[in-house]
Amino acid sequence: MSTTPPGPTEVHRVTAPEPPPPVIESRFVGRVEFEGGFPTDASVQGLYDELDFQRACQVFLRHLFGSSMYAFREGLRRDLRVESPRDFVYMHLDANSLLLTGNSETV
């Protein structure tokens, strides 16, 4: 009977990760600087500014269709006197129409 335990006899233990480098370059955020392992105040503000910009772009893209439909319905009400959502309007759409999200292939 052997007294040697099976498997590796040495275990490499890591108690803490290595600190980040003093500067990280990113194509999305730009230059992020660190002091003592923590981002500088200017870097943190830049990251928050980029996050705000990204969220604003998402809000714009997610609400483009809804605001287009709202403006379209308001235009129908104002110009064609379409008061009820049950009224039927027939329109010819092509590539030259002024609809923000118009689609000439979909009925």
CYANA upper distance limits for C-alpha pairs under 8 A (distance plus 0.5 A):
  5 PRO  CA      9 THR  CA      7.97
 19 PRO  CA     37 GLY  CA      5.83
 20 PRO  CA     34 PHE  CA      7.81
 20 PRO  CA     37 GLY  CA      6.39
 21 PRO  CA     34 PHE  CA      7.63
 21 PRO  CA     37 GLY  CA      8.42
 22 PRO  CA     33 GLU  CA      6.22
 22 PRO  CA     34 PHE  CA      5.38
 22 PRO  CA     35 GLU  CA      7.07
 22 PRO  CA     37 GLY  CA      8.34
 23 VAL  CA     31 ARG  CA      7.32
 23 VAL  CA     32 VAL  CA      6.21
 23 VAL  CA     33 GLU  CA      4.98
 23 VAL  CA     34 PHE  CA      6.64
 24 ILE  CA     31 ARG  CA      6.38
 24 ILE  CA     32 VAL  CA      5.66
 24 ILE  CA     33 GLU  CA      6.94
 25 GLU  CA     29 VAL  CA      8.34
 25 GLU  CA     30 GLY  CA      6.10
 25 GLU  CA     31 ARG  CA      5.20
 25 GLU  CA     32 VAL  CA      6.88
 26 SER  CA     30 GLY  CA      5.24
 26 SER  CA     31 ARG  CA      6.77
 26 SER  CA     32 VAL  CA      8.21
 29 VAL  CA     46 GLY  CA      7.92
 29 VAL  CA     47 LEU  CA      7.08
 29 VAL  CA     50 GLU  CA      7.15
 31 ARG  CA     43 SER  CA      8.00
 32 VAL  CA     39 PRO  CA      7.49
 32 VAL  CA     40 THR  CA      8.42
 32 VAL  CA     43 SER  CA      5.69
 33 GLU  CA     39 PRO  CA      6.22
 33 GLU  CA     40 THR  CA      6.45
 33 GLU  CA     43 SER  CA      6.56
 34 PHE  CA     38 PHE  CA      5.64
 34 PHE  CA     39 PRO  CA      4.68
 34 PHE  CA     40 THR  CA      6.04
 35 GLU  CA     39 PRO  CA      6.68
 35 GLU  CA     40 THR  CA      6.75
 39 PRO  CA     43 SER  CA      6.45
 39 PRO  CA     44 VAL  CA      6.77
 40 THR  CA     44 VAL  CA      6.77
 41 ASP  CA     45 GLN  CA      6.66
 42 ALA  CA     46 GLY  CA      6.65
 43 SER  CA     47 LEU  CA      6.69
 44 VAL  CA     48 TYR  CA      6.78
 45 GLN  CA     49 ASP  CA      6.60
 46 GLY  CA     50 GLU  CA      6.69
 47 LEU  CA     51 LEU  CA      6.67
 48 TYR  CA     52 ASP  CA      6.62
 49 ASP  CA     53 PHE  CA      6.73
 50 GLU  CA     54 GLN  CA      6.68
 51 LEU  CA     55 ARG  CA      6.69
 52 ASP  CA     56 ALA  CA      6.62
 53 PHE  CA     57 CYS  CA      6.79
 54 GLN  CA     58 GLN  CA      6.82
 55 ARG  CA     59 VAL  CA      6.67
 56 ALA  CA     60 PHE  CA      6.71
 57 CYS  CA     61 LEU  CA      6.70
 58 GLN  CA     62 ARG  CA      6.48
 59 VAL  CA     63 HIS  CA      6.58
 60 PHE  CA     64 LEU  CA      6.42
 61 LEU  CA     65 PHE  CA      8.48
 63 HIS  CA     67 SER  CA      6.59
 64 LEU  CA     68 SER  CA      6.57
 65 PHE  CA     69 MET  CA      6.70
 65 PHE  CA    101 THR  CA      7.09
 66 GLY  CA     70 TYR  CA      6.68
 67 SER  CA     71 ALA  CA      6.62
 68 SER  CA     72 PHE  CA      6.53
 68 SER  CA     99 LEU  CA      8.20
 68 SER  CA    100 LEU  CA      6.50
 68 SER  CA    101 THR  CA      7.13
 69 MET  CA     73 ARG  CA      6.63
 70 TYR  CA     74 GLU  CA      6.68
 71 ALA  CA     75 GLY  CA      6.56
 72 PHE  CA     76 LEU  CA      6.78
 72 PHE  CA     99 LEU  CA      8.07
 73 ARG  CA     77 ARG  CA      6.68
 74 GLU  CA     78 ARG  CA      6.54
 75 GLY  CA     79 ASP  CA      6.24
 75 GLY  CA     80 LEU  CA      8.16
 76 LEU  CA     80 LEU  CA      5.64
 76 LEU  CA     81 ARG  CA      6.95
 76 LEU  CA     82 VAL  CA      6.15
 77 ARG  CA     81 ARG  CA      5.13
 77 ARG  CA     82 VAL  CA      5.03
 77 ARG  CA     83 GLU  CA      6.21
 78 ARG  CA     82 VAL  CA      8.12
 82 VAL  CA     87 ASP  CA      6.98
 83 GLU  CA     87 ASP  CA      7.92
 93 LEU  CA     97 SER  CA      6.48
 93 LEU  CA    102 GLY  CA      7.86
 93 LEU  CA    103 ASN  CA      7.70
 93 LEU  CA    104 SER  CA      5.68
 94 ASP  CA    103 ASN  CA      8.19
 94 ASP  CA    104 SER  CA      5.75
 95 ALA  CA    104 SER  CA      7.48
 97 SER  CA    102 GLY  CA      7.99
 98 LEU  CA    102 GLY  CA      8.30
